[in-house]
Amino acid sequence: MTIDDTIVAISSPPGAGERGIVRLSGPGAVEILSQVFHTDSRHDFSGGSRSVRCDGALGIGGENVAAAAIVFPDGKSYTGQSLVEIHLPGAPTILGMVVEICLEAGARRAEAGEFTARAFMSGRLDLSQAHGVAGMIAAQTDQQLRAAERLLHGQLGEVALAVREDLADLISLVEGAMDFADEPIEFIDVPTLQTRLRSIRDQLAQTAGAGLRAERWGQLPRVVLAGRPNAGKSSLLNRLCGMDRAINTPIAGTTRDVLSAVVSLGDRECLIMDVAGVMDLRGDSENSIDAQAMRMAAAAAAAADVLLIVIDLAADASLENLTECWQSSDALHVLVGNKSDLATDMQIAEFRRWCSTNAQFNGVVVSAMTGDGCEVLGAEVIRLLTGRGESGADATIALMAEHREALLHALQAMDRAIELAESCDSQLNDADLAATELRIAAAALGMLVGMDQTEDMLGRVFSRFCVGK
């Protein structure tokens, strides 16, 4: 990856806008600007330690287009190089023509993520902060944006570097104790070593636990309709999405595959999923169609953000037997009493009473046939999704797949080190093995901030960015 030439790209979002930005970075950025940008003001763009802004025009297609140029000097720009931003009307055709005249003046078209790659190569960002830039671009909610911002501001790198310092200190103490085992010098005793190892392990586990799974940012929240056959799940799916998405019959087991539809609930969109009804499969082959349908339903429920357990108010007498099979799911639960148009007042009252005495379930009464209560159900789903998104948001850091993998390797090494430390005697026998595991953990944490990264690895990281970033 070379950083010795000058690159150019459109840096504003795709499509038309009131303003667009074309960005240049590299040693020839200012020279190219002087060739394509014209101004009556006398500005020296080539020197100084502060950014300079100037109004002028670009000659495009025989016409002068009003524009503004901002020049950031070496060491003070986003990329760490001379960087130029040209601000002008955000018509895609005009922006494309500006890129073309910059190419004719000697620039090269930037590759995906190359501006941020140069920021990393020049030391302006560490690798976790570069991931934060990608996270901010991909963020679709305020929570995701805040989590990516924490990553951009270096919170993950700060944790990684602090833990690496602690690990380096422990390694020196352990190796010192082994090197001077015959001397009356106590570098560290076994209980202290064990305590410090557990403390570091807990810190890493807390960081991993506070991570927002960035791999799912592009996915809509998943709301799964579960329950017994003929509870009206398919009818409820059709009602919520406003179309006949699922076949609706009184025959039990009509739904076998997982059906889904994108549904707008208020100002939020989510993916509503209808799965096969829960049934007793005792005596059936595990390879039967019904058994396969149950496995697919269980997998969908395990990945759900909100689980709507649908019951037939007029038929389901025992709610305990139905709800207990979903207790292990991490999803937020709503118990949906369906077919209120067929149920008696006593059955509806009994449903409400049961929900009021089982706080882990929020209860909503609906009729998929008439639509009664469906707006209340939609509002409850949005409330739960919003609450889940904001829960713990102040501590959440956006974690990419590479971050999770590095943290996992570090945690596994720490677990092995703790196990070895617990088997050591007072003379720290076998402590060299524990020190080896500490080095493995430190190397894994170095991956979080870009230490010892190969060029091939860096190429894969920055190729995920859009051009112009």
C-alpha positions in Angstrom: 0.0 0.0 0.0 1.7 3.2 -1.2 1.1 6.6 0.3 3.6 8.5 -1.9 1.2 9.6 -4.6 -1.9 11.8 -4.5 -5.4 10.3 -4.5 -8.8 11.9 -5.2 -12.4 10.8 -4.6 -15.9 12.1 -3.9 -16.3 12.1 -0.1 -19.9 13.2 0.2 -22.7 10.7 0.3 -24.0 9.2 -3.0 -26.8 11.1 -4.7 -27.6 14.7 -5.2 -27.3 17.2 -2.3 -27.0 20.9 -1.6 -23.3 20.5 -1.2 -20.8 17.9 -2.3 -17.1 17.3 -1.4 -14.2 16.2 -3.5 -11.1 15.2 -1.5 -7.4 15.0 -2.4 -4.7 13.7 -0.2 -1.0 13.3 -0.9 2.2 15.3 -1.6 0.7 16.8 -4.8 -2.7 17.8 -3.4 -1.9 21.5 -3.2 -0.2 21.6 -6.6 -3.3 19.9 -8.2 -5.6 22.4 -6.4 -3.6 25.3 -7.9 -4.2 23.9 -11.4 -7.9 23.4 -11.2 -9.1 26.0 -8.7 -9.2 29.8 -9.4 -9.5 32.6 -7.0 -9.1 36.4 -6.9 -7.8 36.2 -3.3 -4.1 35.9 -2.7 -3.6 32.8 -0.6 -0.5 30.8 -0.1 -1.8 27.2 0.1 1.6 25.7 0.2 2.9 26.8 3.6 1.8 27.4 7.2 0.7 25.1 10.0 -3.0 26.0 10.0 -5.9 25.1 7.7 -6.8 27.7 5.0 -10.2 28.3 3.4 -10.7 30.2 0.2 -13.7 30.9 -2.1 -13.2 30.7 -5.8 -14.4 28.7 -8.9 -13.7 25.6 -10.9 -13.6 25.6 -14.7 -15.9 22.7 -15.6 -17.2 22.2 -19.2 -16.4 25.7 -20.2 -18.3 27.2 -17.3 -17.1 28.5 -13.9 -18.7 26.7 -11.0 -18.5 28.5 -7.6 -16.6 26.5 -5.0 -14.6 26.7 -1.8 -11.3 25.1 -1.1 -10.0 24.1 2.3 -6.4 23.0 2.7 -5.1 21.1 5.7 -1.3 21.0 6.1 0.9 18.0 6.7 0.5 16.5 10.2 -2.8 18.4 10.8 -5.1 16.7 8.4 -7.2 13.6 8.7 -4.8 11.5 6.7 -1.6 13.1 8.2 -0.7 14.3 4.7 -1.5 17.5 2.7 -5.2 17.2 2.3 -7.6 19.4 0.2 -11.3 19.5 0.3 -13.2 21.2 -2.6 -16.8 22.1 -1.6 -19.2 22.8 -4.4 -22.8 22.1 -5.5 -23.7 18.5 -4.9 -24.8 17.4 -8.3 -23.3 14.0 -9.0 -22.4 14.9 -12.6 -20.4 18.0 -11.5 -18.7 16.1 -8.8 -17.6 13.4 -11.2 -16.3 16.0 -13.6 -14.2 17.6 -10.8 -12.7 14.2 -10.1 -11.8 13.8 -13.8 -10.0 17.1 -14.0 -8.1 16.2 -10.9 -7.1 13.0 -12.5 -5.9 14.8 -15.6 -3.8 17.1 -13.3 -1.9 14.1 -11.9 -4.1 12.6 -9.1 -5.0 8.9 -8.9 -8.5 7.6 -8.1 -8.6 6.5 -4.5 -9.4 2.9 -3.6 -12.0 1.9 -1.0 -10.9 3.1 2.5 -7.6 4.6 1.3 -8.0 7.9 3.0 -8.5 6.2 6.4 -5.7 3.7 5.5 -3.4 6.7 5.1 -4.6 8.1 8.5 -3.6 4.7 10.0 -0.3 4.5 8.2 0.7 8.0 9.3 -0.2 7.3 12.9 -3.2 9.5 13.1 -5.5 6.6 13.9 -4.9 3.1 15.4 -6.6 0.2 13.8 -9.5 0.1 16.3 -10.2 3.8 15.6 -10.1 3.1 11.9 -12.8 0.5 12.5 -14.7 3.2 14.4 -14.8 5.3 11.2 -16.4 2.3 9.3 -18.8 1.8 12.2 -20.0 5.5 12.0 -20.6 5.1 8.3 -22.6 2.0 8.8 -24.5 3.1 11.9 -28.3 3.2 11.5 -29.4 4.1 15.0 -28.2 6.6 17.6 -26.9 3.7 19.8 -24.8 2.3 16.9 -23.5 5.8 16.2 -22.5 6.4 19.9 -20.9 2.9 20.1 -18.9 3.6 16.9 -17.9 7.0 18.2 -16.4 5.4 21.3 -14.4 3.1 19.1 -13.2 6.1 17.0 -12.2 8.0 20.1 -9.9 5.1 21.1 -11.7 3.5 24.0 -11.0 0.0 22.9 -7.4 0.8 22.1 -7.0 2.4 25.6 -8.2 -0.8 27.2 -6.0 -3.0 25.0 -2.9 -0.9 25.7 -3.5 -0.7 29.4 -4.0 -4.5 29.7 -0.8 -5.0 27.6 1.1 -2.9 30.1 -0.3 -5.0 33.0 0.6 -8.2 31.1 4.2 -6.9 30.4 4.6 -6.1 34.1 3.4 -9.5 35.1 5.7 -11.2 32.6 8.7 -9.3 33.9 7.8 -10.2 37.5 7.3 -13.9 36.7 10.4 -14.2 34.7 12.4 -12.3 37.3 11.2 -14.7 40.0 12.3 -17.7 37.9 15.7 -16.1 37.0 16.5 -15.3 40.6 14.8 -18.3 42.2 17.9 -19.0 44.3 18.2 -15.4 45.6 16.4 -14.0 48.6 14.3 -11.7 46.4 10.6 -12.0 46.1 9.3 -10.6 42.8 5.8 -11.9 43.1 4.1 -14.6 45.1 1.5 -17.1 43.8 -1.6 -15.6 45.4 -0.8 -12.1 44.1 -0.1 -13.6 40.6 -3.5 -15.4 40.7 -5.3 -12.3 41.8 -3.8 -10.1 39.1 -4.5 -12.6 36.4 -8.2 -12.8 37.4 -8.4 -9.1 37.5 -7.1 -8.7 34.0 -9.3 -11.5 32.8 -12.4 -9.8 34.3 -11.5 -6.6 32.6 -11.2 -8.2 29.2 -14.5 -10.1 29.7 -16.2 -6.8 30.7 -15.0 -5.2 27.5 -16.1 -8.0 25.3 -19.5 -8.1 27.1 -20.0 -4.3 26.5 -19.4 -4.7 22.8 -22.1 -4.0 20.2 -22.2 -6.7 17.6 -21.4 -4.6 14.5 -21.8 -7.6 12.2 -25.6 -7.2 12.7 -25.8 -3.4 12.1 -27.2 -3.9 8.6 -29.9 -6.2 9.8 -33.4 -5.2 10.9 -34.5 -6.2 14.4 -36.0 -9.7 14.4 -39.5 -10.2 15.9 -40.5 -13.9 15.9 -44.1 -15.2 16.2 -44.0 -18.4 18.2 -46.6 -20.6 19.9 -48.8 -23.7 19.4 -50.3 -24.7 16.0 -53.5 -22.8 15.1 -52.8 -20.0 17.6 -53.2 -17.6 14.7 -49.6 -16.7 14.1 -49.9 -16.7 10.3 -53.0 -14.5 10.5 -51.2 -12.1 12.8 -48.3 -11.9 10.4 -50.7 -11.1 7.6 -52.4 -8.5 9.7 -49.2 -6.8 10.8 -47.7 -6.6 7.3 -51.0 -5.7 5.6 -50.9 -8.5 3.0 -51.5 -12.2 2.7 -47.9 -13.2 3.3 -48.7 -16.6 4.9 -51.2 -19.3 4.0 -54.0 -19.2 6.7 -56.0 -22.4 7.2 -57.5 -24.2 10.3 -55.3 -27.2 9.6 -52.6 -27.6 12.2 -49.0 -27.6 10.9 -49.6 -25.5 7.8 -46.5 -23.4 8.4 -43.3 -25.4 8.2 -40.7 -23.0 6.8 -39.8 -19.7 8.4 -41.8 -17.0 6.7 -40.8 -13.3 7.0 -41.9 -9.9 6.0 -40.5 -6.4 6.6 -43.1 -4.5 8.7 -43.2 -0.8 9.6 -44.3 -0.3 13.2 -44.6 3.4 13.9 -41.3 5.0 12.7 -39.3 1.7 13.0 -38.9 -1.2 10.6 -38.5 -4.7 11.8 -38.4 -8.2 10.3 -41.5 -10.2 11.5 -40.9 -14.0 11.3 -43.6 -16.7 11.4 -42.4 -20.1 12.5 -43.9 -23.6 12.9 -46.1 -24.1 15.9 -44.7 -26.0 18.9 -46.0 -29.6 19.0 -45.3 -32.8 20.9 -42.9 -34.9 18.7 -42.4 -37.9 21.0 -42.0 -41.0 19.0 -41.4 -39.1 15.7 -38.2 -39.5 13.8 -35.7 -36.7 14.4 -35.5 -36.4 10.6 -39.2 -36.0 10.1 -40.6 -32.9 8.4 -42.1 -31.8 11.7 -38.8 -32.3 13.6 -37.0 -30.2 11.0 -39.6 -27.5 11.3 -39.2 -27.4 15.1 -35.4 -27.0 14.7 -35.9 -24.1 12.3 -38.4 -22.5 14.7 -36.0 -22.9 17.6 -33.1 -21.4 15.7 -35.3 -18.4 14.7 -36.4 -17.9 18.3 -32.8 -18.1 19.5 -31.8 -15.2 17.1 -34.9 -13.1 17.9 -34.7 -9.6 19.4 -38.4 -9.8 20.5 -40.3 -13.1 20.9 -44.1 -12.9 20.5 -45.6 -16.0 22.1 -49.0 -16.2 20.5 -51.8 -18.2 22.2 -55.4 -18.9 21.4 -57.4 -17.2 24.1 -60.4 -19.4 23.5 -58.4 -22.7 23.6 -55.2 -22.5 25.6 -55.9 -23.4 29.2 -52.4 -23.8 30.7 -50.0 -20.9 30.0 -47.3 -22.3 32.1 -46.7 -25.3 29.9 -46.5 -23.1 26.8 -44.2 -20.4 28.1 -41.7 -22.5 29.9 -40.1 -23.8 26.7 -39.2 -20.2 25.8 -37.6 -19.2 29.1 -34.1 -19.9 27.9 -34.3 -17.4 25.0 -32.4 -14.2 25.4 -35.1 -12.3 23.4 -37.6 -10.0 25.1 -40.9 -11.7 25.5 -44.4 -10.6 24.9 -47.4 -13.0 25.5 -50.0 -12.3 22.8 -53.5 -13.4 23.6 -55.0 -13.8 20.1 -58.6 -14.5 18.9 -60.1 -12.1 21.4 -63.1 -11.9 19.0 -63.8 -15.6 19.9 -62.9 -15.6 23.6 -65.2 -15.0 26.5 -64.8 -12.1 28.9 -63.8 -14.6 31.5 -61.0 -16.1 29.3 -59.6 -12.6 28.6 -59.7 -11.7 32.2 -57.9 -14.9 33.2 -55.2 -14.1 30.6 -54.7 -10.6 32.0 -54.6 -11.9 35.5 -51.9 -14.5 34.6 -49.8 -11.9 32.9 -50.0 -9.5 35.9 -48.6 -12.2 38.2 -45.8 -13.2 35.8 -43.7 -10.1 35.5 -41.3 -11.5 32.9 -44.1 -11.6 30.3 -45.8 -8.5 29.0 -49.4 -9.4 27.9 -51.3 -7.9 25.0 -54.8 -8.9 23.8 -55.4 -8.8 20.1 -57.6 -10.2 17.3 -55.7 -10.9 14.1 -59.1 -11.3 12.4 -60.5 -7.8 13.3 -57.2 -6.0 14.0 -58.2 -5.0 17.5 -55.2 -4.5 19.7 -52.6 -4.8 16.9 -51.6 -1.1 17.2 -51.0 -1.7 20.9 -48.9 -4.7 20.1 -46.8 -2.8 17.6 -46.3 0.0 20.2 -45.2 -2.6 22.7 -42.7 -4.1 20.3 -41.2 -0.7 19.5 -41.0 0.1 23.2 -39.0 -3.1 23.9 -36.7 -2.6 21.0 -36.0 0.9 22.0 -35.4 -0.1 25.6 -33.0 -2.9 24.6 -31.1 -0.5 22.3 -30.6 2.0 25.1 -29.8 -0.5 27.8 -26.2 -0.1 28.7 -25.6 2.3 25.8 -23.3 4.5 27.9 -20.7 1.7 28.0 -21.2 0.1 24.6 -18.3 0.0 22.2 -18.7 -1.1 18.6 -16.8 -4.4 18.0 -16.0 -5.8 14.6 -15.5 -9.5 14.0 -11.7 -9.0 14.3 -12.1 -7.4 17.7 -14.2 -10.2 19.0 -11.8 -12.8 17.7 -8.8 -11.0 19.3 -10.6 -10.6 22.6 -11.6 -14.3 22.5 -8.0 -15.4 21.9 -6.8 -13.2 24.8 -9.5 -14.5 27.1 -8.6 -18.1 26.3 -4.9 -17.4 26.9 -5.8 -15.8 30.2 -7.9 -18.8 31.3 -5.0 -21.1 30.5 -2.6 -18.8 32.5 -4.9 -18.8 35.5 -5.2 -22.6 35.4 -1.4 -22.9 35.3 -1.0 -20.3 38.1 -3.4 -22.3 40.3 -1.2 -25.4 39.9 2.0 -23.5 40.8 3.7 -24.1 44.2 5.3 -21.4 46.3 8.4 -21.6 44.1 6.5 -20.7 41.0 7.3 -23.9 39.2 5.9 -24.1 35.7 5.4 -20.3 35.8 7.3 -20.1 32.5 4.3 -21.7 30.9 2.0 -19.1 32.4 4.3 -16.4 31.1 4.0 -17.9 27.6 0.2 -17.7 27.8 0.5 -14.0 28.9 2.6 -13.3 25.8 -0.1 -14.9 23.6 -2.7 -12.7 25.3 -0.6 -9.6 24.8 -0.1 -10.4 21.1 -3.8 -10.9 20.6 -4.5 -7.5 22.2 -1.9 -6.0 19.9 -4.1 -7.0 17.0 -6.8 -4.6 18.3 -4.6 -1.5 17.8 -2.8 -2.6 14.6 0.5 -3.9 16.1 2.3 -6.5 14.0 -0.4 -6.4 11.3 0.5 -7.7 7.9 -0.1 -5.7 4.8 -2.5 -8.3 3.5 -4.5 -8.0 6.7 -4.6 -4.2 6.5 -5.8 -4.5 2.9 -8.7 -6.7 3.9 -9.7 -4.2 6.7 -9.7 -1.1 4.6 -11.3 -2.7 1.5 -14.6 -2.7 3.5 -14.7 1.1 3.5 -16.5 3.1 0.8 -14.5 5.1 -1.7 -13.7 8.6 -0.4 -13.3 7.6 3.3 
